[in-house]
């Protein structure tokens, strides 16, 4: 009765530990949100407990009417059934890729098996030494058989409680150490396929060790039972050592992967800031050119005014304006118009940063024989920073110009843009012609086409970072030689 209660508690705790591992690692499907976790917990508990305690199942699997295991290798059948049932239940109640679900289950059962082998080796060694000591006491008649039976039953009951409690606590400690490295890289379903295969390698190797030990752990031949530890006494040390190394590999492989993800994120952030710095440098250069032009125009105007004054004085002294004076005055006026034209802005948005970007892109388009047209009003009341909007415009127009360069001669090279406010949403639409080649489906087409991927392709990453900052979206449509990029940003309601 005591051992039955122990088995009940053990499988309840293990089902809870499985649920603990899945928490924040994988999400329950929406239709099972209210009861999905409970049903998954009940499945894990009932499957494990029933398979472990059913005499009928043991008789079916092990081929004996007593329902006891004569060969430890047959226990693999139960393990496979439990793993399969848990996978089907997880696939039913949880969303995400099956590979991610399989990885979580392999981690759980690998930890369960290795912690069991570690403690079982020590527990078996201590129990055998105690029984050998009791046998010596009986042989020397220092203890009678009745006392021996009472002590044996006592050891069997309480040692099993100590073993099971220690095994569950140890298992919880390993799972807790493992979960420390789950949060930095996000849910398991967000891991790439290559990342999942990398992480699955250690639990798969661990399960291979587990099955090989199960096959050779013990075997009954007639009335004799052959134990692995009795045949090879060194296995008392080798088995727990290998099991401990497997657990360490499971935990540290997850840690290494999390650190790699963090390092990659830091690298992307560094490249993002470098790109921002480069954009800021370009903006500063453009502003410097604008101010230099203004200073130059002031200097030219002053010179022109002085020269015009001398011409008019000369013409006044002669009593009339000669043709030569008239032509020179007309030339000076034309020069003043050209100087003013150099400083005229093709696009005016209400913000100097976006003005500089759009007009600089307009100059580039003029050099590339690309027509750039559109209108955009800066959303001053939505709390959107000019620098962030500048990154979006800068990269979106760069991509559009790059696409127009590939359009064959004789076809239109056109870029249109719009920026408008709708409620507390701000939309930026950039439309451009492209060479008309069919874009690949099912992949991210918004990526660099240059071979130098280290220095390029950062634009889209920067744009996504800006869009995510404002809880927005970035979508595209392509077809009939036209590419349309639509960006939506959510403004700050407090700024309205």
C-alpha positions in Angstrom: 0.0 0.0 0.0 2.9 2.3 0.9 4.6 1.7 -2.4 1.4 2.1 -4.4 1.0 5.6 -2.8 4.7 6.3 -3.6 4.1 5.4 -7.3 1.0 7.6 -7.4 2.9 10.6 -6.0 5.9 10.0 -8.2 3.9 10.0 -11.5 1.9 13.1 -10.3 5.2 15.0 -9.7 6.7 13.9 -13.0 3.7 15.1 -14.9 3.9 18.4 -13.1 7.6 18.6 -14.0 6.8 18.0 -17.6 4.3 20.9 -17.4 6.9 23.0 -15.7 9.4 22.4 -18.6 6.8 23.4 -21.2 5.8 26.6 -19.4 6.8 29.7 -21.5 8.6 27.3 -23.9 5.6 26.4 -26.0 2.1 27.9 -26.2 -1.2 26.2 -25.8 -3.5 26.3 -28.8 -6.2 28.9 -28.6 -9.1 26.5 -28.6 -7.6 24.6 -25.7 -6.4 27.6 -23.7 -8.7 27.0 -20.8 -8.1 23.3 -20.3 -5.2 22.3 -22.5 -2.5 22.3 -19.8 -4.8 20.3 -17.4 -5.6 17.7 -20.1 -1.9 17.4 -21.0 -1.0 17.0 -17.3 -3.6 14.2 -16.8 -2.5 12.4 -19.9 1.1 12.4 -18.8 0.2 11.2 -15.3 -2.3 8.5 -16.3 -0.3 7.0 -19.2 2.9 6.7 -17.0 1.1 5.4 -13.9 -1.1 2.9 -15.8 1.8 1.5 -17.8 3.9 1.1 -14.7 1.3 -0.6 -12.5 -0.8 -2.6 -14.9 -0.2 -6.4 -14.6 -2.1 -6.9 -17.8 0.2 -4.6 -19.7 3.3 -6.3 -18.2 1.9 -9.7 -19.2 1.2 -8.5 -22.7 4.7 -7.0 -23.2 6.8 -9.4 -21.2 5.1 -12.6 -22.0 4.6 -14.0 -18.5 1.5 -14.5 -16.4 3.0 -12.9 -13.4 3.4 -9.6 -15.1 7.0 -9.0 -14.0 9.9 -8.1 -16.2 12.3 -10.9 -16.9 14.5 -8.8 -19.2 15.2 -5.1 -18.6 15.4 -4.6 -22.3 11.7 -5.0 -22.6 11.2 -1.8 -20.5 12.1 0.2 -23.7 8.7 -0.7 -25.0 7.0 1.2 -22.2 9.3 4.2 -22.6 8.6 4.4 -26.3 4.8 4.2 -25.6 5.0 6.9 -22.9 7.1 9.2 -25.2 4.7 8.6 -28.1 1.6 9.3 -26.1 3.1 12.5 -24.7 4.1 13.6 -28.2 0.6 13.0 -29.5 -1.0 14.9 -26.6 1.5 17.8 -26.9 0.8 18.0 -30.7 -2.9 18.1 -29.9 -2.9 20.7 -27.2 0.1 22.9 -28.0 0.8 25.0 -31.1 4.1 25.2 -33.0 6.3 22.9 -35.0 6.5 19.2 -34.2 10.3 19.3 -34.2 10.2 21.8 -31.3 7.7 19.6 -29.4 9.8 16.5 -29.9 12.9 18.4 -28.7 11.2 19.3 -25.4 10.0 15.8 -24.8 13.4 14.3 -25.5 14.9 16.8 -23.0 12.4 15.8 -20.3 12.7 12.1 -20.7 16.5 12.3 -21.1 16.7 14.2 -17.8 14.3 11.7 -16.2 16.3 8.7 -17.2 19.8 10.0 -16.4 18.8 11.3 -13.0 17.3 7.9 -12.3 20.4 6.1 -13.3 22.7 8.4 -11.2 20.7 7.8 -8.0 19.9 4.2 -8.7 23.6 3.3 -9.0 24.3 4.8 -5.5 21.1 3.4 -4.0 21.8 -0.1 -5.4 25.4 -0.1 -4.1 24.3 0.9 -0.6 21.4 -1.5 -0.4 23.5 -4.4 -1.6 26.1 -3.6 1.0 23.5 -3.5 3.7 22.0 -6.8 2.6 25.4 -8.4 2.6 26.0 -7.1 6.1 22.7 -8.5 7.3 23.5 -11.9 5.7 26.7 -12.0 7.6 24.8 -11.3 10.8 22.5 -14.2 10.0 25.5 -16.5 9.2 27.1 -15.6 12.5 23.8 -16.1 14.2 23.8 -12.6 15.6 20.4 -12.0 14.0 17.5 -14.4 13.5 15.5 -14.8 10.3 12.5 -13.0 11.7 14.5 -9.9 12.5 16.1 -10.0 9.1 12.7 -10.0 7.3 11.5 -7.1 9.4 14.6 -5.0 8.6 14.5 -6.0 4.9 10.8 -4.9 4.6 11.7 -1.7 6.5 14.6 -1.0 4.2 12.6 -1.7 1.1 9.8 0.7 2.0 11.7 3.6 3.4 14.7 3.4 1.1 12.4 3.5 -1.9 10.8 6.7 -0.4 14.2 8.2 0.1 15.3 7.2 -3.4 12.2 8.5 -5.2 12.1 11.8 -3.3 15.8 12.3 -4.0 15.4 11.4 -7.6 12.5 13.8 -8.1 14.3 16.7 -6.3 17.4 16.1 -8.4 15.3 16.0 -11.6 13.7 19.3 -10.7 17.1 20.8 -10.1 18.3 19.8 -13.5 15.2 21.1 -15.2 15.4 24.3 -13.3 19.0 24.8 -14.4 17.9 24.1 -18.0 15.1 26.5 -17.9 17.4 29.3 -16.9 18.6 29.4 -20.5 15.2 29.2 -22.1 14.0 32.9 -21.6 16.9 34.7 -23.3 16.3 33.1 -26.7 12.5 33.1 -26.4 10.0 30.2 -27.0 11.3 26.9 -28.4 9.1 27.2 -31.4 11.1 30.3 -32.4 14.3 28.4 -32.8 15.5 27.7 -36.3 15.5 24.2 -37.7 19.3 24.0 -37.6 19.2 25.3 -34.0 16.7 22.6 -33.0 18.8 19.8 -34.6 21.9 21.1 -32.8 20.0 21.1 -29.4 18.4 17.7 -30.1 21.8 16.0 -30.5 22.6 15.7 -26.8 19.2 14.4 -25.7 19.2 11.9 -28.6 22.7 10.6 -27.6 21.5 10.5 -24.0 18.5 8.4 -24.9 20.8 6.1 -26.9 22.8 5.5 -23.7 19.6 4.9 -21.8 18.4 2.3 -24.1 21.8 0.5 -24.2 21.8 0.4 -20.4 18.2 -0.8 -20.3 19.1 -3.7 -22.6 22.0 -4.9 -20.5 20.8 -3.9 -17.0 19.5 -7.2 -15.9 18.2 -10.5 -17.4 16.7 -13.6 -15.8 18.0 -16.9 -16.9 16.0 -19.7 -15.3 16.2 -19.1 -11.6 19.3 -16.8 -11.8 19.2 -13.1 -12.4 22.2 -11.4 -14.0 22.8 -7.8 -13.1 25.0 -5.4 -15.0 26.6 -4.1 -11.8 27.4 -7.6 -10.6 29.0 -8.6 -13.9 31.0 -5.4 -14.0 31.5 -3.7 -10.6 33.1 -0.7 -12.3 29.7 0.2 -13.8 28.7 1.6 -10.3 31.0 4.5 -11.2 30.9 4.5 -15.1 27.1 4.6 -15.4 26.5 7.6 -13.1 29.5 9.4 -14.5 28.3 9.1 -18.1 24.8 10.0 -17.0 26.1 13.1 -15.2 28.1 14.1 -18.3 24.9 13.7 -20.4 22.9 16.0 -18.1 25.7 18.5 -18.2 25.8 18.4 -22.0 22.0 18.9 -22.2 22.1 22.0 -19.9 25.3 23.5 -21.4 24.3 23.0 -25.0 21.2 25.0 -24.2 23.4 27.6 -22.5 25.8 27.8 -25.4 22.9 28.2 -27.9 21.4 31.0 -25.8 24.7 32.8 -25.6 25.1 32.4 -29.3 21.7 33.9 -29.9 22.5 36.8 -27.5 25.8 37.4 -29.2 24.1 37.5 -32.6 21.6 39.9 -31.3 24.4 42.1 -29.9 26.2 41.9 -33.2 23.0 43.0 -35.1 22.5 45.8 -32.6 26.1 47.0 -33.1 25.6 46.9 -36.9 22.3 48.7 -36.5 24.0 51.5 -34.5 26.8 51.7 -37.0 24.2 52.1 -39.8 22.4 54.7 -37.7 25.7 56.6 -37.3 26.4 56.4 -41.0 22.9 57.8 -41.7 23.5 60.6 -39.2 26.8 61.4 -40.8 25.1 61.6 -44.2 22.4 63.8 -42.8 25.0 66.1 -41.2 26.9 66.3 -44.5 23.8 67.2 -46.3 22.9 69.9 -43.8 26.5 71.2 -44.0 26.2 71.4 -47.8 22.8 73.2 -47.4 24.3 75.7 -45.0 27.5 76.2 -47.2 25.1 76.8 -50.1 23.2 79.4 -48.1 26.5 81.1 -47.1 27.7 81.0 -50.7 24.5 82.4 -51.9 24.6 85.3 -49.5 28.2 86.0 -50.7 27.1 85.8 -54.3 24.1 88.1 -53.7 26.3 90.7 -52.0 28.7 90.6 -54.9 25.9 90.8 -57.4 24.3 93.7 -55.6 27.6 95.6 -55.5 28.2 94.9 -59.2 24.7 95.9 -60.2 25.1 99.1 -58.2 28.3 99.9 -60.1 26.6 99.1 -63.5 23.7 101.3 -62.7 26.0 104.2 -61.5 28.0 103.8 -64.7 24.8 103.9 -66.8 23.5 106.8 -64.9 26.7 108.8 -65.6 26.4 108.1 -69.3 22.7 109.2 -69.2 21.5 105.9 -70.6 21.8 102.1 -70.1 23.9 100.6 -72.9 23.3 97.2 -74.4 26.5 95.9 -72.8 25.3 97.1 -69.4 21.9 95.6 -69.9 23.4 92.2 -70.9 25.8 92.1 -67.9 22.9 93.0 -65.6 20.8 90.2 -67.1 23.7 87.8 -66.7 24.0 88.7 -63.0 20.3 88.1 -62.5 20.5 84.7 -64.1 23.4 83.7 -61.9 21.4 84.7 -58.8 18.5 82.6 -60.1 20.8 79.6 -60.5 22.3 80.0 -57.0 18.8 80.2 -55.6 17.7 77.1 -57.6 20.5 75.1 -56.1 19.0 75.6 -52.6 15.4 75.1 -53.6 13.7 72.0 -52.1 11.8 69.6 -54.3 10.1 68.1 -51.3 9.0 69.8 -48.1 7.7 67.6 -45.3 7.7 70.0 -42.3 10.8 68.4 -40.8 14.4 69.2 -41.8 15.7 65.6 -41.4 13.1 64.1 -43.7 13.4 67.1 -46.1 17.2 66.4 -46.5 16.6 62.7 -47.1 13.9 63.1 -49.7 15.7 65.9 -51.6 19.0 63.9 -51.5 17.2 60.9 -52.9 15.7 63.2 -55.5 19.2 64.3 -56.6 20.3 60.6 -56.8 17.2 59.7 -58.9 17.9 62.6 -61.3 21.4 61.2 -61.8 20.1 57.7 -62.3 17.3 58.8 -64.7 14.6 57.7 -62.2 11.5 59.7 -61.7 10.8 60.4 -58.0 7.5 61.9 -57.0 5.2 61.9 -54.0 4.2 63.8 -50.9 4.8 63.2 -47.2 3.8 65.2 -44.1 5.9 64.6 -41.0 3.6 63.3 -38.1 4.7 65.8 -35.5 1.7 65.0 -33.2 2.2 61.2 -33.1 5.4 61.1 -31.1 7.3 59.4 -34.0 11.0 60.5 -33.9 12.3 62.1 -37.1 15.4 59.9 -37.0 13.4 56.7 -37.0 11.2 57.9 -39.8 14.4 58.9 -41.6 15.8 55.4 -41.3 12.6 54.0 -42.9 12.6 56.5 -45.7 16.3 56.2 -46.3 16.4 52.4 -46.6 13.0 52.1 -48.4 14.1 54.6 -51.1 17.5 53.1 -51.4 15.9 49.7 -52.1 13.5 51.3 -54.6 16.4 53.0 -56.4 18.4 49.8 -56.5 15.4 48.0 -58.0 14.9 50.7 -60.6 18.5 50.5 -61.7 17.8 46.9 -62.9 14.9 48.0 -65.0 15.9 47.6 -68.7 16.3 50.8 -70.8 13.2 51.8 -72.6 10.9 51.0 -69.6 9.7 53.4 -67.0 11.8 53.9 -63.9 9.5 55.4 -61.4 9.3 55.7 -57.6 6.2 57.1 -55.8 5.9 57.6 -52.1 3.2 58.7 -49.7 3.2 59.4 -46.0 -0.1 60.1 -44.3 -1.8 59.9 -40.9 -5.0 58.0 -40.2 -6.1 58.3 -36.6 -3.1 57.4 -34.4 -1.6 55.4 -37.2 1.0 56.7 -39.6 1.4 55.0 -43.0 4.4 55.2 -45.4 3.9 53.7 -48.9 6.7 53.4 -51.3 5.9 52.1 -54.8 8.6 51.4 -57.5 9.0 49.6 -60.8 11.3 46.6 -61.0 12.5 44.2 -63.6 9.4 42.0 -63.3 11.1 38.8 -62.3 8.9 36.6 -60.2 9.8 37.0 -56.5 10.4 33.7 -54.6 7.5 32.6 -52.4 7.8 31.5 -48.8 11.0 33.4 -48.1 11.9 36.9 -47.0 12.2 38.7 -50.3 13.1 41.9 -48.5 16.7 41.1 -48.3 19.9 42.2 -49.9 20.8 40.8 -53.4 24.5 41.8 -53.0 27.1 39.2 -52.5 28.7 41.1 -49.5 26.0 40.1 -47.0 28.2 41.2 -44.1 28.1 44.9 -45.1 24.6 44.8 -46.7 21.2 43.7 -45.8 21.3 45.7 -42.7 18.8 48.2 -44.0 15.8 45.8 -43.7 17.0 44.8 -40.2 17.1 48.5 -39.2 13.7 49.0 -40.7 12.2 46.1 -38.8 13.8 47.4 -35.6 12.1 50.8 -36.1 8.8 49.3 -37.0 8.8 47.0 -33.9 9.7 50.1 -31.8 6.3 51.6 -32.8 4.4 48.2 -32.7 3.8 48.5 -36.4 3.9 46.2 -39.5 5.8 46.1 -42.7 4.2 44.4 -45.7 4.8 44.2 -49.4 3.0 43.4 -52.7 4.7 42.6 -55.9 3.4 41.9 -59.4 3.2 43.2 -63.0 6.5 44.9 -62.6 5.5 46.9 -59.6 6.6 46.6 -56.0 4.7 48.2 -53.2 6.0 48.5 -49.6 3.6 49.5 -46.9 4.8 50.5 -43.5 2.4 51.2 -40.6 3.5 52.8 -37.3 1.4 53.3 -34.2 1.7 56.8 -32.7 1.6 57.7 -29.1 -2.0 58.3 -28.0 -0.7 60.8 -25.4 0.7 63.0 -28.1 -2.6 63.5 -29.9 
